[in-house]
Amino acid sequence: MTRSWRHVALTGAFVLLSTLWYVLWTITGLGPVSVGYLFMPLASGVSVLAVRALRRATTDPVGRRFWRALEIGCLLVTAGFTVLAVAAVVSTPALPDMPPAGAVLAGSGLLAAIWAVGRVPLGVHSRRHRIRQWLDRTIAFLGCVTVLWHFGLLPMIDSDDQWTSSSLTILILAFAFAAGAITKVSYIAGGPIDRIAVRTVAATGLAVGGVALLDGKFGYDGILPGQALCLPLIPLLVTLGVNLQRRAAGRPPRRRGNVWLPYLAVLAVDLPLADVLVRPVVQDGIPEGRLVVGSAAAVTVLVLGRQFLVNRDNVRLLREREASEARLQYEATHDALTGLGNRVLFKQRLEQVLTGGDATVLLVDLDDFNTVNDSLGHDVGDELLIAFADTLRAAAGEDGEPARLAGDEFAVLITTPGQDRAVVERIMTAIAVPISGHRLLVHASAGIASAPAGTPASHLLRDADAAMFTAKQRGKANWVRYAPGMEKPAQAHAQLGGDLRRALDAGEFMLVYQPIVHLATGRVAGVEALVRWFHPERGMVSPADFIPAAERTGLIVPLGRWVLRETCRQAAAWIAEFGPDVLEKAAPNVSVRQLHDPDFVADVRAALADSGLPACRLVLELTESAVLRGHQVLRVLHELHDMGVRLALDDFGTGESSLSLLRAFPAAVVKLDKSFVDHIELDEMGSAAANARQAVARAVVQLADALGLDTVAEGIENQEQADRLLKLGYTVGQGYHLGRPVSAAELTARLAAQQDSLPAAA
């Protein structure tokens, strides 16, 4: 048995003994009446020990403060009733009144208990809730006080027996403690002090009320039963409260305070009111009827005020709920960034229109929007989307309802028949000039589709999407109206993206290698690795088809990782078979999506470590558009450069910023674009175009030499071009004339033949 239950059992035993003694004394009359005064201080002493044990075990400061004050109160009450018990023993056989010293001690104990309960926090912080709670507690307090006054204290005052002021003071304090404690603890929501435990302690005031009722009813003859039967219940209730507090430790907080207490107070105040009406009470100098009626009236007024506050709060809560529902409805149907309707709202509106008539939809997609995000950051990208949404809203005007479907994809539901062309032309005209705060020049592709009433909204959106896809295929910055059969290429494109994942898992990709050759000797200097896809049903799929799909779906990252690892493995195998001089470089292509992958540098490091290929033999080929993607990409490129990996700038000379790139980009190789190699073999006195190509080729090689960079000429298709480039200063080139892309086995045979020719060449 726990200590708290031992205390409960002990105080319960004293209550039982006191009851048995009183019954026995009433029957036999044997023994001194002073015995009836001993049980209260004995049981109260046990309650002091119970509260002290709980206070020592409590770690929360608020809880420790409460139980310390209650311990002091119990100790003082014990001392006060000990003084009364001593007086009873001395004055036997008479029944003594509470001595002044005992009254001071017991009264101080009650004040300590009142102070302890008054300091219990209620967890209310807002002014509105605090006012409402004080109003509820005032109503409840008045109800309790009226009942205790009318049925408890007033009969004692009106009794023929003259009660001492000390006895009346203790009773008044006990009643105040009962009324105040009950109304206070009813609103304790949780925390370190359990509401049920404190309510049990507060119920001790009802035991005092029992004493008052006995004294008021029976006068002198009611003193002993009050002492023997009612007062020992006080320490029993205290020890029960201590046990309940121990059991509440670690339990979730109870529900909010009692909302029904004010209504119980109304019922309570009606009891003395009914008693006054049925049995008129007349007291000398005490207008009891007026007091009861006044108390009932005050409670009624306070309840009306409370109801007014409740109704006002309910109206406010209803308005807040309606506003919240409206806000949630708006958020569910509108795009948070641009304020336009979202896909859900757009589809709802489209279905409504198709229910009653024809509908026309315009889908608009920003071209190369990811480039803005990658190079300038997502904040700038968001600003561009907001600016484009404003442009779309203004261009649509009263002829359409714009919406943002997803990412950089927008839609316009044409509401004015025949204005679809006008709307799309207004959009294209509006974005012909820079928009957003960063003055960005953007392009968009659009698709238009119409459908008769009854057509499913998803079918119309599919047709518009097919038209937009066709617009992109025709060169972007364009708009196309849907025509039957236009969805087939789009469906094939979507299916192609779905097949990529399966192809990666099934091992349907392979690498071919195009030789990079010394122009003077024809020997292989390196290889460029190119990926090919052999589809089981479609056969060879062109890289021009599946690479964009891989970019769009994000599968270019795992595909590029496989290309990188396979290139390093094969290059290391050739070096192991033919010696370190057989291959100077192996060059896979790298996409911008790979450069943005946070694991790309680690992937390169792992590929080199697993294959054993020296870092200086790996050349990563990058396009200018991949390099111009902001600080993150440049940071990755510098990390690769620091690892010893060489970087090649592919298609050099075609972009506006190619020359300036060399200042920031840690390039080791520049590859002259094929457009400057075509027809370069023409006589220097030939066309102006040929002269211009030779001038660019000469400038590139001279610039590379000045910067200490290697050069590779791409797209060499005949010996005359090779000779001209060699004369201009190029030493290495690639192209169909020098070697087509071949399988690893075919290139192995060429390298073997090249090795066999070494002695003959010597």
ABEGO torsion letter per residue (X at the ends): XBAAAAAAAAAAAAAAAAAAAAAAAAAAGBEBAAAAAAAAAAAAAAAAAAAAAAAAABABAAAAAAAAAAAAAAAAAAAAAAAAAAAAAAAOABBBBBBAAAAAAAAAAAAAAAAAAAABBAGBABAAAAAAAAAAAAAAAAAAAAAAAAAAAAAAAABABBBBAAAAAAAAAAAAAAAAAAAAAAABAEEABBAAAAAAAAAAAAAAAAAAAAAAAAEAAAAAAAAAAAAAAAAAAAAAAAAAAAAABGBBBBBBBBAAAAAAAAAAAAAAAAAAAABBBBBBGBBAAAAAAAAAAAAAAAAAAAAAAAAAAAAAAAAAAAAAAAAAAAAAABBAAAGBBBAAAAAAAAAAAAAAEBBBBBBBBBBGAAAAAAAAEAAAAAAAAAAAAAAAAAAAEAABBBBBABEABBBBBBABBGAAAAAAAAAAAAAABBBEAAGBBBBBBBBBBBBBBGBBAAAAAAAAAAAAAAAAAAGEGBBBBBBBGAAAAAAAAAAAAAAAAAAAAAGABBBBBBBBBBAAAGBBABBBBBBBBBBAAAEBBBAAAAAAAAAAAGAAAAAAAAAAAAAAAAAAAAAAAAEAAABABBBBBBBAAAAABAAAAAAAAAAAAAAGBBAAABBBBBBAAAABAEAAAAAAAAAAAAAGBBBBBBGBGABAAAAAAAAABBBABBBBBAAAABGAABBAABBAAAAAAAAAAAAAAAAAAAAGBBBBBBGBABAAAAAAAAAAGBABBBEAAAEBBBBAAAAAAAAAAAAAAAAAAX
